[in-house]
Amino acid sequence: MSELLFHFSWWILAAAVGGIAAFIVGNRRLDKKLQKIGIAVVVVAVVLGLLRFFFPTAREQMETRTRALVRAVDHKDWNALNSLLDANTAVCNRTRVLVAGRNNIVQMTRDNCEHFRVQSVMVLGIESQRADTTITVSVEVYSEQDPTLARAETSSWQLDYQQSGDNWVLEKITLLRIGAEGGDLQNFNPSAY
């Protein structure tokens, strides 16, 4: 229930706008009851907005964690990347595991960023879905590498988080697409994108 209440911020904004409109209409008509309804709707929208901000849903937390992973690669902050991965996280494509383990992923990412001279990485789009104890975050990433060739690529990734008690564990990072190619390239170096 909290996912439905707090994940969609657009309806909170719509309620606030509706409350303000009701207050303005009530003010013009000198209708105290309509003014009070408008104020009440705005107050409820503000309270729900603050709750959403201070108590994000698990989906929002995993979206934030995914953005932090991309930001760590962009800033080449290997300590932050290490802290965001779990001990048994695996990077894979649709058919096989490419690398497993936190330290191996960080080392591979570092090596490939240097080899391909990755300049920047940023999130273009992100969405998430929750099914029981699993949250799947799909992210579209834009990266620029090798400044002499001005090479830029977009890629699609899927991150699977599994609930473990009160915590969420990043189990798997799956490459779905890179550029126009599928993610099942045989000699693919995932952190270059």
N, C-alpha and C positions, 0 to 999 in steps of 0.2 A: 504493500500500500504506500509506503513512504517513497518508493521509486516513482509511482504515478504522481504523488503530491509534489515532490520537490525536484524531479529531474527536468520537467518542462517549464523553463522560465518564461516562455512566451505567454502562458495563460496567467501568470502572476502579473506580468506587465499589462495584459489586457484588462484584468480586474482593476488594477490601479487607474488606468485610463478611464474605464467605465465609472469608477467611483468618483473621479474628478469631474467627469461629464455630468453625473447625477447631482453632484454638489452645485455645479454652475447653473444647471437648469433649475434646481430648487432655489438657488439664490435669486435668479431672475424672476421666478414666480412667487417669491417670498414664502415658499413652502418649507417650513422648518423640518417636517418629517422627511422630505426628500433630501434635504441638506444633511440630516443626521445619517440617513442610509448611505449617502455618498461618502461621508467621513468614515463610517464604519467599514465600508468596503475598502477604502484606501488603507486604513489601519490594518485590516486583516492581510491585505496584499503586502504591506511593508513587513509585518511580522513574519509571514511565510517566506518572503524574500530574505530576511535576515536569518531565519532558521536554515534556509537552503545554503546561504553563504557560510555560516558558522558550523553547520552539521551536514556536509555534503553526503550524498548517497554513495554506496559502494561503487556504483558505475562511474560517478563523477570522480571519485578518488582514483580509480584505475585509468580513466582518461587523463587525469592530471599526472599520474605516474608515467604513462606512456609519453606524454609531452616532455616530461623531465628526462626520460631516456634519450629522446631525440635531441633535446637541448644539451645533454651531457656530451653526446657525440659531436654536436656542432661546436661546442666550446673546447672540445678535446680534454674534457675533465674526466680522466680515467678513474679517479677515486669515486666521483659521484656515480659514474656508470656502474662501477663495482658494487656500490651500496644499493643501487636500484635493482640489480639482478639477484636472483636467488641461487643458492648453491647448485641446484640441479636443473637450471634453466637450459633449454636446448634451442639452437637456431637451426631451422630446417626449411626445406622446400616441400612441395606436396608429396614427394616420393621418398625422401630420406633425410636423416639428421646430418647436418653439415658440421656442427660443432656443439659440444655439450659442456656444461660447467661454467660457472661464473668467471673464473680466472682465464680459461681458454677463450671465452667470448671476448673479454676485455682485450686480451693480447691480440687476437685475430682482428678486432676492430681497430686497434692502434696501428698494427702493421699495415692493414689495408688502407687506412686513412693516409698514412705516409706514402705508401706505394702509389696510390691513385691521386695523391695531392688534393684531398677533399678540402674545399674552401668553406663551404657552408652546407648546412642541412636544416630544413624547416618543415613543419607540418602544414600541409595544404588543407586537409580535411580529416575529421575523426568522428567516429560513431561507435556506439557500444550496444551490446545486447546482453541480457542476463537470463540464464536458464538454471534455476535452482542454485547450485553452489559453483557455477561457472560464469565468468564474465568474459566475453569475447570483444576485444577492441579492434576495430578495423581502422587503419590509418593510411593516408596517402601522403607520401613524403617527397619533397623536392630537394635535390642536392646539386651542388656545383662542384666539379672537380677539374683538375688540370687547367689552371688559368691560361696557359698558352694556347690551348685548343678551345677554350670557352665551352667546355663540355658540360651539359646539364641533363639531368635525368629525373623522371618521376618514377616512383615505385610504390607498390601496394603491399602492406604487411598486415598480418593478423596476429594479435597477442592474446594468448589464452591464460587467464588467471583462474586459479582454483582456490576455493575457500578452505582454509585449514584452521579450524577453531574461529577465533576472532580476526585472524590475519588472512591476507590474500597472497598466494604464491604465484609468481610468474613461471608457469610450466614450460611454455613453448612460444617461440617467435617464428612465424611461418611467412616466408616470402611467397606472395601470390603472383606478382607481376613486376617486371622491370622494363621501363620504356614500353615498347610494343611486344616484347617477348614475355613468355610465361616464366614462372620462377623455377622451372625445372632444368635450368642450364647445367650441364655437367661440370664445367670448370668455373662455377660462379663463386665469387668472393663477396659475401653478403654485406659486409660493413662498408663497401665502397659506395654504397647507394644510400 
